[in-house]
Amino acid sequence: MPGSADLSALERPVLEAAPLLLGAVLRHDGVAVRITEVEAYAGEADPASHAAGGSTPRSAVMFGPAGRLYVFLSYGANFCANVVTGPEGEASAVLLRAGEVVEGVDIARSRRGTSVQRELARGPGRLCSALGIRLRDNRSDLRGGPVTLELGVPLDPALISAGPRVGVSKAADVPWRFWITGDPTVSAYRSGAKG
């Protein structure tokens, strides 16, 4: 049943939790997206994280509990969604970079203005647009709020690739971006490109 999933698996270090989100299904407002690409941010220990300077009104949600949604506006243009992970009190979150729309395709197409299936949620801004996620969804409990997350069976590590993060100027070369190898919905990597 959507929204009743056990998300306790996310209560672990972000680099362990991030790959667990690959293949998970995020649902909101008539659309469901299977996650195919994510990017980890390790809180205060990570200079690229929004929580690098400690807790602020913007980053407070990253300090837990795990299983919350952190939504922010990127470059004043696109909403981006993150899943909060880790033990409560230690900031970390996983940016949802791309996915495949698996339910509500017609709704996603109307929101995105395209009929190309692989482009509907390819990139963090497009993913939020397809799902209709906005700032009002920030801090949602993914166990049963307006946005829900269903973790699947963890993927075989042989099916997962890792590489540098996208769109950050600090700690950009750490291999903290994870994706399902060969999936057509994964965004194209461009060094230094805005995420």
Residue frames as a rotation matrix with the C-alpha (Angstrom) as fourth column:
MET 1
0.582 0.813 0.000 0.00
0.813 -0.582 0.000 0.00
0.000 0.000 -1.000 0.00
PRO 2
-0.017 -0.623 0.782 1.53
0.490 -0.687 -0.536 3.36
0.871 0.374 0.317 -0.94
GLY 3
0.131 -0.014 0.991 2.78
-0.525 -0.849 0.057 5.34
0.841 -0.528 -0.118 2.01
SER 4
0.880 0.236 0.412 3.01
-0.474 0.397 0.786 2.41
0.022 -0.887 0.462 4.42
ALA 5
0.591 -0.713 -0.377 6.49
0.190 0.578 -0.794 1.32
0.784 0.397 0.477 3.42
ASP 6
0.806 -0.460 -0.372 9.21
0.432 0.028 0.902 0.79
-0.404 -0.888 0.221 6.02
LEU 7
0.770 -0.542 0.337 11.94
-0.008 -0.537 -0.844 3.35
0.638 0.647 -0.418 5.35
SER 8
0.887 -0.432 0.166 14.18
-0.203 -0.042 0.978 2.38
-0.416 -0.901 -0.125 8.28
ALA 9
0.497 -0.726 0.476 16.80
0.839 0.542 -0.051 1.20
-0.221 0.424 0.878 5.75
LEU 10
0.479 -0.276 0.834 17.51
0.391 -0.783 -0.483 4.90
0.786 0.558 -0.267 5.12
GLU 11
0.942 -0.109 0.317 18.73
-0.329 -0.486 0.810 5.38
0.066 -0.867 -0.493 8.71
ARG 12
0.525 -0.831 0.186 22.34
0.712 0.548 0.439 4.70
-0.466 -0.098 0.879 7.70
PRO 13
-0.294 -0.707 -0.643 25.27
0.123 -0.695 0.708 6.70
-0.948 0.129 0.292 6.31
VAL 14
0.375 0.573 -0.728 24.35
-0.533 -0.509 -0.676 8.50
-0.758 0.642 0.114 3.10
LEU 15
-0.326 -0.562 -0.760 26.78
-0.945 0.173 0.277 6.56
-0.024 0.809 -0.588 0.89
GLU 16
-0.962 0.110 0.252 25.10
0.076 0.987 -0.139 3.32
-0.264 -0.115 -0.958 1.97
ALA 17
-0.175 0.981 -0.081 21.58
0.238 -0.037 -0.971 4.71
-0.955 -0.189 -0.227 1.70
ALA 18
-0.185 0.110 -0.977 21.93
-0.728 -0.683 0.060 6.36
-0.661 0.722 0.207 -1.73
PRO 19
-0.859 -0.157 -0.488 22.18
-0.483 0.567 0.667 3.15
0.172 0.809 -0.563 -3.81
LEU 20
-0.780 0.619 0.090 19.13
0.468 0.673 -0.572 1.77
-0.415 -0.405 -0.815 -1.96
LEU 21
-0.100 0.764 -0.638 17.04
-0.206 -0.643 -0.738 4.50
-0.973 0.057 0.221 -3.60
LEU 22
-0.678 -0.151 -0.720 17.78
-0.730 0.018 0.683 3.19
-0.090 0.988 -0.122 -7.10
GLY 23
-0.778 0.484 -0.401 14.66
0.182 0.784 0.593 1.36
0.601 0.388 -0.699 -8.26
ALA 24
-0.667 0.572 -0.477 12.54
0.523 -0.097 -0.847 2.90
-0.530 -0.815 -0.234 -5.49
VAL 25
-0.316 0.662 0.680 9.21
0.764 -0.248 0.596 4.45
0.563 0.708 -0.427 -6.52
LEU 26
-0.877 0.067 -0.475 8.30
0.236 -0.801 -0.550 8.04
-0.418 -0.595 0.687 -5.60
ARG 27
-0.307 0.866 0.394 4.62
0.891 0.117 0.439 8.98
0.334 0.486 -0.808 -5.88
HIS 28
-0.661 0.216 -0.718 2.85
0.284 -0.814 -0.506 12.33
-0.694 -0.539 0.477 -5.87
ASP 29
-0.165 0.665 -0.728 -0.33
-0.459 -0.705 -0.540 13.79
-0.873 0.245 0.422 -7.32
GLY 30
0.752 0.659 0.002 -1.19
-0.352 0.404 -0.845 11.02
-0.558 0.635 0.535 -9.80
VAL 31
0.604 -0.623 -0.497 2.35
-0.535 0.145 -0.832 10.25
0.591 0.769 -0.246 -10.99
ALA 32
0.821 -0.447 0.355 4.84
-0.054 0.559 0.827 7.57
-0.568 -0.699 0.435 -9.95
VAL 33
0.594 -0.725 -0.349 8.54
-0.678 -0.217 -0.702 7.65
0.433 0.654 -0.620 -10.87
ARG 34
0.886 -0.449 -0.114 11.02
0.459 0.820 0.342 4.77
-0.060 -0.355 0.933 -10.55
ILE 35
0.743 -0.631 -0.222 14.32
-0.498 -0.744 0.446 6.35
-0.446 -0.221 -0.867 -9.44
THR 36
0.890 -0.424 0.166 17.26
0.429 0.658 -0.619 5.65
0.154 0.622 0.768 -11.76
GLU 37
-0.084 -0.941 0.326 19.89
0.569 -0.314 -0.760 8.21
0.818 0.122 0.562 -10.67
VAL 38
0.912 0.326 -0.251 20.79
0.378 -0.423 0.824 9.80
0.162 -0.846 -0.509 -7.32
GLU 39
0.013 -0.909 0.416 23.52
0.155 -0.409 -0.899 11.93
0.988 0.076 0.136 -5.76
ALA 40
0.430 0.109 -0.896 24.68
0.848 0.292 0.442 11.81
0.310 -0.950 0.033 -2.12
TYR 41
0.075 -0.372 0.925 25.36
-0.185 -0.917 -0.353 14.83
0.980 -0.144 -0.138 0.12
ALA 42
0.006 -0.236 -0.972 27.03
0.715 0.680 -0.161 14.19
0.699 -0.694 0.173 3.49
GLY 43
0.796 0.522 -0.306 25.96
0.566 -0.463 0.682 17.20
0.215 -0.716 -0.664 5.53
GLU 44
0.918 -0.378 -0.115 28.47
-0.259 -0.795 0.549 19.14
-0.299 -0.474 -0.828 7.60
ALA 45
0.133 -0.916 0.379 31.40
0.111 0.393 0.913 17.00
-0.985 -0.079 0.154 6.39
ASP 46
-0.070 -0.033 0.997 30.61
0.958 0.277 0.076 17.75
-0.279 0.960 0.012 2.74
PRO 47
-0.683 -0.270 -0.679 31.51
0.222 -0.962 0.160 21.24
-0.696 -0.041 0.717 1.38
ALA 48
-0.929 0.370 0.021 28.93
-0.065 -0.219 0.973 20.84
0.365 0.903 0.228 -1.44
SER 49
-0.391 0.811 -0.436 26.07
0.864 0.486 0.130 20.11
0.317 -0.326 -0.891 0.97
HIS 50
0.101 0.543 0.834 23.48
0.059 -0.840 0.539 22.71
0.993 -0.005 -0.117 1.95
ALA 51
0.964 0.249 -0.090 24.23
0.082 0.044 0.996 21.69
0.252 -0.967 0.022 5.56
ALA 52
0.189 -0.979 -0.080 27.99
0.654 0.186 -0.733 22.28
0.733 0.086 0.675 5.29
GLY 53
-0.542 -0.393 0.742 27.70
-0.153 -0.823 -0.548 25.33
0.826 -0.410 0.386 7.55
GLY 54
-0.966 0.252 -0.060 25.44
0.128 0.264 -0.956 23.63
-0.225 -0.931 -0.287 10.07
SER 55
-0.275 0.953 0.125 21.70
0.950 0.290 -0.119 23.83
-0.150 0.085 -0.985 10.55
THR 56
-0.973 0.137 -0.186 19.92
-0.168 -0.973 0.161 26.79
-0.159 0.188 0.969 8.94
PRO 57
-0.113 0.993 0.032 16.20
-0.550 -0.036 -0.834 27.32
-0.827 -0.111 0.551 8.27
ARG 58
0.282 0.182 -0.942 16.81
-0.951 0.185 -0.248 25.90
0.129 0.966 0.225 4.77
SER 59
-0.295 -0.564 -0.772 18.91
-0.532 0.768 -0.358 22.88
0.794 0.305 -0.526 5.76
ALA 60
-0.406 0.110 0.907 17.29
-0.898 0.138 -0.419 21.93
-0.171 -0.984 0.042 9.10
VAL 61
0.671 0.741 -0.013 15.25
-0.723 0.651 -0.230 19.16
-0.162 0.164 0.973 7.46
MET 62
0.336 -0.628 -0.702 18.53
-0.457 0.543 -0.704 17.42
0.824 0.557 -0.105 6.46
PHE 63
-0.620 -0.598 0.508 19.21
-0.705 0.143 -0.694 16.71
0.343 -0.789 -0.510 10.14
GLY 64
-0.895 0.236 -0.380 16.41
0.245 0.969 0.024 14.16
0.374 -0.071 -0.925 10.20
PRO 65
0.061 -0.210 0.976 14.58
-0.287 0.933 0.219 12.08
-0.956 -0.293 -0.004 10.77
ALA 66
-0.925 -0.379 -0.023 15.37
-0.173 0.367 0.914 9.88
-0.338 0.850 -0.405 7.77
GLY 67
-0.555 0.727 0.403 12.53
0.821 0.556 0.129 9.43
-0.130 0.402 -0.906 5.32
ARG 68
0.294 0.580 -0.760 11.62
0.317 -0.809 -0.495 13.11
-0.902 -0.095 -0.422 4.95
LEU 69
0.377 -0.109 0.920 11.60
0.914 -0.116 -0.388 15.05
0.149 0.987 0.056 1.70
TYR 70
-0.073 -0.449 -0.891 13.90
0.371 -0.841 0.393 18.06
-0.926 -0.302 0.228 1.33
VAL 71
0.400 0.291 0.869 12.80
0.916 -0.151 -0.371 20.33
0.024 0.945 -0.327 -1.54
PHE 72
-0.074 -0.416 -0.906 14.68
0.317 -0.872 0.374 23.43
-0.946 -0.259 0.196 -2.67
LEU 73
0.945 0.326 -0.006 14.63
0.133 -0.400 -0.907 25.84
-0.298 0.856 -0.422 -5.59
SER 74
0.092 -0.962 0.256 17.79
0.737 0.238 0.632 25.51
-0.669 0.131 0.731 -7.70
TYR 75
-0.816 -0.551 0.174 19.16
0.532 -0.599 0.599 28.64
-0.226 0.581 0.782 -9.38
GLY 76
-0.600 0.639 -0.481 15.74
-0.330 -0.746 -0.578 30.26
-0.729 -0.188 0.659 -9.02
ALA 77
-0.449 0.360 -0.818 14.34
-0.885 -0.054 0.462 28.08
0.122 0.932 0.343 -11.78
ASN 78
-0.025 0.374 -0.927 13.78
-0.328 0.873 0.362 24.41
0.944 0.313 0.101 -10.86
PHE 79
0.523 0.222 0.823 12.62
-0.851 0.185 0.492 22.53
-0.043 -0.957 0.286 -7.79
CYS 80
-0.293 -0.643 -0.708 14.85
-0.471 0.741 -0.478 19.66
0.832 0.193 -0.520 -6.66
ALA 81
0.736 0.605 0.305 13.86
-0.595 0.362 0.717 16.82
0.323 -0.709 0.626 -4.32
ASN 82
-0.462 -0.876 -0.137 16.08
-0.572 0.412 -0.709 15.00
0.678 -0.249 -0.691 -1.84
VAL 83
0.657 0.547 -0.518 15.45
0.067 0.642 0.763 12.09
0.751 -0.536 0.386 0.50
VAL 84
0.234 -0.540 0.809 16.82
-0.921 -0.389 0.007 12.65
0.310 -0.747 -0.588 4.01
THR 85
0.519 -0.174 -0.837 18.95
0.111 0.984 -0.136 9.74
0.848 -0.022 0.530 5.25
GLY 86
-0.464 -0.886 -0.007 21.17
0.030 -0.008 -1.000 8.84
0.885 -0.464 0.030 8.18
PRO 87
-0.295 0.307 -0.905 20.70
0.938 0.275 -0.213 8.88
0.184 -0.911 -0.369 11.92
GLU 88
0.704 0.629 0.328 18.67
0.530 -0.774 0.346 11.77
0.472 -0.069 -0.879 13.31
GLY 89
0.827 -0.384 -0.411 20.86
0.093 -0.627 0.773 14.74
-0.554 -0.678 -0.483 14.21
GLU 90
-0.347 -0.935 0.080 23.45
0.187 0.015 0.982 14.04
-0.919 0.356 0.169 11.48
ALA 91
0.338 0.565 -0.752 22.64
-0.538 -0.540 -0.647 15.93
-0.772 0.624 0.122 8.28
SER 92
-0.836 -0.530 0.145 22.57
-0.096 0.401 0.911 14.03
-0.541 0.747 -0.386 5.01
ALA 93
0.322 0.939 -0.120 20.34
-0.326 -0.009 -0.945 13.76
-0.889 0.343 0.304 1.98
VAL 94
-0.570 -0.403 0.716 20.21
0.473 0.552 0.687 12.12
-0.672 0.730 -0.124 -1.43
LEU 95
-0.341 0.387 -0.857 19.29
-0.675 -0.735 -0.063 14.24
-0.654 0.557 0.512 -4.45
LEU 96
0.159 0.481 0.862 16.90
0.425 0.755 -0.499 12.46
-0.891 0.446 -0.084 -6.81
ARG 97
-0.544 -0.574 -0.611 18.50
-0.256 -0.580 0.773 13.16
-0.799 0.577 0.169 -10.20
ALA 98
-0.546 0.335 -0.768 16.43
-0.814 0.005 0.581 11.13
0.199 0.942 0.270 -12.65
GLY 99
-0.555 0.401 0.729 13.78
-0.180 0.798 -0.576 8.49
-0.812 -0.451 -0.371 -13.05
GLU 100
-0.938 0.344 -0.042 11.30
0.075 0.319 0.945 6.71
0.339 0.883 -0.325 -15.29
VAL 101
-0.422 0.877 0.231 7.62
-0.889 -0.350 -0.296 7.64
-0.178 -0.330 0.927 -15.11
VAL 102
-0.991 0.030 -0.128 5.84
0.011 0.988 0.151 4.34
0.131 0.148 -0.980 -14.45
GLU 103
-0.194 0.976 -0.097 2.33
0.970 0.177 -0.167 5.64
-0.146 -0.126 -0.981 -13.64
GLY 104
0.512 0.509 -0.692 0.49
0.434 -0.849 -0.303 8.77
-0.741 -0.145 -0.655 -14.70
VAL 105
-0.434 -0.766 0.474 2.39
0.788 -0.068 0.611 9.18
-0.436 0.639 0.633 -17.95
ASP 106
0.027 0.514 0.857 -0.25
0.830 -0.490 0.268 11.45
0.558 0.704 -0.440 -19.49
ILE 107
0.920 0.259 -0.294 -0.24
0.389 -0.699 0.600 13.71
-0.050 -0.666 -0.744 -16.41
ALA 108
0.179 -0.946 -0.269 3.57
0.461 -0.160 0.873 13.89
-0.869 -0.280 0.408 -16.50
ARG 109
-0.402 -0.296 0.867 3.51
0.915 -0.108 0.387 14.70
-0.021 0.949 0.314 -20.22
SER 110
0.511 0.653 0.559 1.10
0.646 -0.721 0.252 17.58
0.567 0.232 -0.790 -19.69
ARG 111
0.869 -0.237 -0.434 3.22
0.249 -0.549 0.798 18.99
-0.427 -0.802 -0.418 -16.84
ARG 112
-0.040 -0.999 0.016 6.45
0.383 -0.001 0.924 18.65
-0.923 0.043 0.383 -18.79
GLY 113
0.535 0.304 -0.789 5.17
-0.513 -0.625 -0.589 19.64
-0.671 0.719 -0.178 -22.25
THR 114
-0.424 -0.659 -0.621 6.90
-0.905 0.306 0.294 16.72
-0.004 0.687 -0.727 -23.96
SER 115
0.736 0.676 -0.028 5.84
-0.676 0.735 -0.046 13.29
-0.010 0.053 0.999 -25.16
VAL 116
0.083 -0.794 -0.603 9.35
-0.426 0.519 -0.741 11.78
0.901 0.318 -0.295 -25.13
GLN 117
0.826 0.416 -0.381 9.09
0.089 0.571 0.816 9.13
0.557 -0.707 0.435 -22.41
ARG 118
0.243 -0.802 -0.545 12.75
0.909 0.384 -0.160 9.07
0.338 -0.457 0.823 -21.34
GLU 119
-0.608 -0.489 0.626 12.84
0.345 -0.872 -0.347 12.87
0.715 0.005 0.699 -20.99
LEU 120
0.379 0.903 0.201 9.87
0.202 -0.293 0.935 13.18
0.903 -0.314 -0.294 -18.61
ALA 121
0.995 -0.041 0.094 11.92
-0.100 -0.183 0.978 12.85
-0.022 -0.982 -0.186 -15.40
ARG 122
0.439 -0.893 0.100 15.50
0.856 0.382 -0.349 12.97
0.274 0.238 0.932 -16.73
GLY 123
-0.550 -0.596 0.585 17.20
0.249 -0.786 -0.567 15.51
0.797 -0.166 0.580 -14.48
PRO 124
-0.761 0.196 -0.618 16.24
0.643 0.102 -0.759 16.72
-0.085 -0.975 -0.204 -10.98
GLY 125
-0.756 0.508 -0.412 14.12
-0.415 -0.860 -0.297 19.68
-0.505 -0.053 0.861 -12.13
ARG 126
-0.482 0.569 -0.666 12.26
-0.676 0.242 0.696 17.59
0.557 0.786 0.268 -14.69
LEU 127
-0.685 0.194 -0.702 11.64
0.436 0.881 -0.182 14.87
0.583 -0.431 -0.689 -12.10
CYS 128
-0.770 0.399 -0.498 10.00
0.352 -0.385 -0.853 17.37
-0.533 -0.832 0.156 -9.74
SER 129
-0.643 0.537 -0.546 8.02
-0.727 -0.652 0.214 18.91
-0.241 0.535 0.810 -12.60
ALA 130
-0.578 0.403 -0.710 6.69
-0.285 0.715 0.638 15.52
0.765 0.571 -0.299 -13.73
LEU 131
-0.562 0.306 -0.769 5.64
0.730 0.622 -0.285 14.69
0.390 -0.721 -0.573 -10.16
GLY 132
0.321 0.680 0.659 4.25
0.250 -0.732 0.634 18.17
0.914 -0.038 -0.405 -9.44
ILE 133
0.285 -0.309 -0.907 6.58
0.959 0.106 0.264 18.59
0.014 -0.945 0.326 -6.43
ARG 134
0.329 -0.124 0.936 6.97
0.136 -0.975 -0.177 22.16
0.934 0.186 -0.304 -5.13
LEU 135
-0.652 -0.633 0.417 8.29
-0.252 -0.337 -0.907 23.91
0.715 -0.697 0.060 -2.01
ARG 136
0.112 0.785 0.610 5.01
-0.946 -0.104 0.307 23.17
0.304 -0.611 0.731 -0.24
ASP 137
0.815 0.185 -0.549 6.10
-0.140 0.982 0.124 19.51
0.562 -0.025 0.827 -0.21
ASN 138
-0.258 -0.954 0.152 9.30
-0.354 -0.053 -0.934 20.26
0.899 -0.295 -0.324 1.73
ARG 139
-0.704 -0.184 0.686 9.55
-0.710 0.154 -0.687 18.22
0.021 -0.971 -0.239 4.96
SER 140
0.385 0.880 -0.280 6.88
-0.852 0.455 0.260 15.72
0.356 0.139 0.924 3.84
ASP 141
-0.196 -0.334 0.922 7.03
-0.644 0.753 0.136 12.39
-0.739 -0.567 -0.363 5.62
LEU 142
-0.443 -0.076 -0.893 7.60
-0.872 0.267 0.410 9.92
0.208 0.961 -0.185 2.78
ARG 143
-0.987 0.136 0.087 5.89
0.098 0.932 -0.349 7.16
-0.128 -0.335 -0.933 4.76
GLY 144
-0.310 0.948 0.073 2.45
0.945 0.316 -0.081 8.69
-0.100 0.044 -0.994 4.29
GLY 145
-0.360 0.167 -0.918 2.39
0.084 -0.974 -0.210 12.35
-0.929 -0.153 0.336 3.34
PRO 146
0.628 0.590 -0.507 1.38
-0.411 -0.302 -0.860 13.86
-0.661 0.749 0.052 0.04
VAL 147
0.257 -0.637 -0.727 4.60
-0.839 0.227 -0.495 12.39
0.480 0.737 -0.476 -1.39
THR 148
0.748 0.013 0.663 5.37
-0.447 0.749 0.490 8.72
-0.490 -0.663 0.566 -0.71
LEU 149
-0.092 -0.856 -0.509 8.40
-0.969 0.194 -0.151 6.53
0.228 0.479 -0.847 -1.28
GLU 150
0.892 0.302 0.335 8.43
-0.360 0.924 0.127 2.76
-0.271 -0.234 0.934 -1.73
LEU 151
-0.165 -0.986 -0.026 11.83
-0.907 0.141 0.396 1.09
-0.387 0.089 -0.918 -1.47
GLY 152
0.708 0.333 -0.624 12.25
-0.592 0.761 -0.265 -1.98
0.386 0.557 0.735 -3.61
VAL 153
0.851 -0.520 0.074 14.61
0.435 0.777 0.456 -4.90
-0.294 -0.356 0.887 -3.29
PRO 154
0.350 -0.785 -0.512 18.19
-0.411 -0.619 0.669 -3.55
-0.842 -0.024 -0.539 -3.30
LEU 155
0.877 -0.058 -0.477 19.76
-0.462 0.174 -0.870 -3.82
0.133 0.983 0.126 -6.75
ASP 156
0.680 -0.727 0.093 22.69
0.713 0.685 0.147 -6.09
-0.171 -0.033 0.985 -7.44
PRO 157
0.377 -0.592 -0.712 25.80
-0.004 -0.770 0.638 -3.86
-0.926 -0.238 -0.293 -7.11
ALA 158
-0.551 -0.597 0.582 26.85
0.543 0.273 0.794 -5.07
-0.633 0.754 0.174 -10.57
LEU 159
0.066 0.686 0.724 23.90
0.982 -0.172 0.073 -3.10
0.174 0.707 -0.686 -12.00
ILE 160
0.884 0.259 -0.389 24.96
0.385 -0.875 0.294 0.17
-0.265 -0.410 -0.873 -10.35
SER 161
0.081 -0.855 0.512 27.52
0.770 -0.272 -0.577 2.68
0.633 0.441 0.636 -11.64
ALA 162
0.637 0.034 -0.770 29.12
0.614 -0.626 0.481 5.50
-0.465 -0.779 -0.419 -9.65
GLY 163
-0.090 -0.685 0.723 30.83
0.887 -0.385 -0.255 8.70
0.453 0.618 0.642 -10.71
PRO 164
-0.907 -0.378 -0.185 31.35
0.421 -0.808 -0.412 12.41
0.006 -0.452 0.892 -9.96
ARG 165
-0.040 0.901 -0.431 28.53
0.699 -0.284 -0.657 14.69
-0.714 -0.327 -0.618 -8.90
VAL 166
-0.274 0.091 0.957 27.01
0.872 -0.397 0.287 17.22
0.406 0.913 0.030 -11.28
GLY 167
0.317 0.548 0.774 26.58
0.377 -0.822 0.427 20.97
0.870 0.156 -0.467 -10.86
VAL 168
0.941 -0.080 -0.329 28.69
0.293 -0.300 0.908 21.54
-0.171 -0.951 -0.258 -7.76
SER 169
0.630 -0.753 0.193 31.91
-0.357 -0.501 -0.789 23.51
0.690 0.428 -0.584 -7.51
LYS 170
-0.150 -0.653 0.742 33.17
-0.987 0.059 -0.147 21.96
0.052 -0.755 -0.654 -4.26
ALA 171
-0.510 -0.154 0.846 33.96
-0.402 0.912 -0.077 18.24
-0.760 -0.380 -0.527 -3.89
ALA 172
0.330 0.680 -0.655 32.64
-0.884 -0.021 -0.467 17.71
-0.331 0.733 0.594 -7.42
ASP 173
-0.112 -0.481 -0.870 34.97
-0.820 0.539 -0.192 14.84
0.561 0.692 -0.454 -8.22
VAL 174
-0.679 -0.063 0.732 33.91
-0.566 0.680 -0.466 12.48
-0.468 -0.731 -0.497 -5.41
PRO 175
-0.839 0.335 -0.429 32.11
-0.181 0.572 0.800 9.43
0.513 0.749 -0.419 -6.86
TRP 176
-0.849 0.529 0.003 28.88
0.067 0.113 -0.991 10.09
-0.525 -0.841 -0.131 -4.97
ARG 177
-0.090 0.818 -0.568 26.51
-0.963 -0.216 -0.159 9.97
-0.253 0.533 0.807 -7.94
PHE 178
-0.749 -0.069 0.659 24.92
-0.063 0.997 0.032 6.55
-0.660 -0.018 -0.751 -8.44
TRP 179
-0.058 0.758 -0.650 22.82
-0.956 -0.229 -0.182 5.33
-0.287 0.611 0.738 -11.35
ILE 180
0.463 0.289 0.838 21.35
-0.028 0.950 -0.312 2.20
-0.886 0.120 0.448 -12.88
THR 181
-0.553 -0.827 -0.096 23.90
-0.162 -0.006 0.987 1.25
-0.817 0.562 -0.131 -15.53
GLY 182
-0.950 0.048 0.308 22.60
0.308 0.291 0.906 1.65
-0.046 0.955 -0.292 -19.07
ASP 183
-0.066 0.987 -0.149 19.21
0.832 -0.027 -0.554 3.08
-0.551 -0.160 -0.819 -18.10
PRO 184
-0.325 -0.084 0.942 18.09
0.841 -0.481 0.247 5.57
0.433 0.873 0.227 -20.81
THR 185
0.702 0.664 0.258 16.53
0.466 -0.702 0.538 7.97
0.538 -0.258 -0.802 -18.29
VAL 186
0.312 -0.674 -0.670 19.85
0.811 -0.179 0.557 8.70
-0.496 -0.717 0.490 -16.54
SER 187
0.926 0.054 -0.373 20.98
-0.074 -0.944 -0.321 12.26
-0.370 0.325 -0.870 -17.20
ALA 188
0.629 -0.745 0.220 24.00
0.491 0.161 -0.856 12.93
0.603 0.647 0.467 -19.40
TYR 189
0.484 -0.522 -0.703 27.09
0.729 -0.204 0.653 13.77
-0.484 -0.828 0.282 -17.36
ARG 190
0.485 -0.390 0.783 28.57
0.409 -0.690 -0.597 17.19
0.773 0.610 -0.175 -17.96
SER 191
-0.213 -0.665 -0.716 31.41
0.966 -0.030 -0.259 18.31
0.150 -0.747 0.648 -15.71
GLY 192
-0.889 -0.204 -0.411 30.50
0.340 -0.894 -0.292 21.50
-0.308 -0.399 0.864 -13.88
ALA 193
-0.627 0.724 0.287 27.03
0.120 -0.274 0.954 21.58
0.770 0.633 0.086 -15.41
LYS 194
-0.590 0.526 0.612 24.14
-0.806 -0.422 -0.414 22.90
0.041 -0.738 0.674 -13.36
GLY 195
-0.967 0.257 -0.005 22.10
0.254 0.955 -0.152 20.03
-0.034 -0.148 -0.988 -11.86
